[in-house]
Amino acid sequence: MAATNGQPGSNGHSIDWHAEFVAHRGWLRTVIYARLGGSDAVDDVLQEVSLAAVGTSSRVSSPARVPAWLYRIAVRQALLH
């Protein structure tokens, strides 16, 4: 999803991180829930994912790569929890 605010990618598109996270929150929650085995900590880990994503957002070169990148962060954060 390209937007007018956010970090510019290498292809000139700006990435609206809030919109991206809102758009992908549902399936990210499912991934985290599955990794944690149904833990009540899903919301905590989801918040950690959003913080990690904002902290390393410059690594994403195009909006098309955002879902895979968020998935990787979600799995890593769930494993670290």
N, C-alpha and C positions, 0 to 999 in steps of 0.2 A: 504494500500500500504506500503510495507516494503521497506526500503532503507538503504543505508550505513551511512547516516548522520542523525542527529536529536536526539531526546530523545529516549532512550531505553524503551520499554514497559516491563511489567512483564513477558511476554513470550519470552523475549530475542530479539524481533524484534526492529529495530530502525525505527522511524517514520520520514519521510522526510516532514516536515511541509509545506515547500514551494510547493512541489508537491501535497500534500493533498489539500491545499487551492486552487491551480490552478485547480485541478480535480473537486472540488466541487463548485467553484465560480458561475457557471451558475445557478444551482438550489438554491444556497444561495441567489443570487440576486433576484430570483423569490419570494422566501419566504419573503424577506425583502420588496420588492415592494408590495406584497399583504398586509402585515401588516401595511405599511405606507399609503396605499390607493393611490398608484401611485405618491408619493412624489418625488421631485427632489433630495431628500437627500439620495437616495439609495446608492450612492457611498460613502458618508460620513459614513453611518451606516456599510457598508461592510468593510470599513477601521477599524472602531471600533471593528468589529467582529474579524478581523485578529489580532489586537493588544491584544484583550482579550484572544484569543486562544493561542497566544504565551506566554502570561503572566501566563496562567494556564495549559499549556500543560502537566505538570507532572501528572495531574489527569487522563489522558487517559492511560489505561493499555494495550491496544492492538490496532493495526491498524484497526481492524474490527469495533471498537467502535467509530472511528473518525467521520463518517457522523452524527450519532445521537447526538454526543456531539457538533458538529458544528451547527447543527439545533437548539439545545437548546440555544446556545450562540446567534445565529442570532435572534431568537424570543425575547430573553431578551433585546438585544441591540435595536431592533426595538421598543419595548415597552418603553424603557427608553428615546428614542429620542424625 
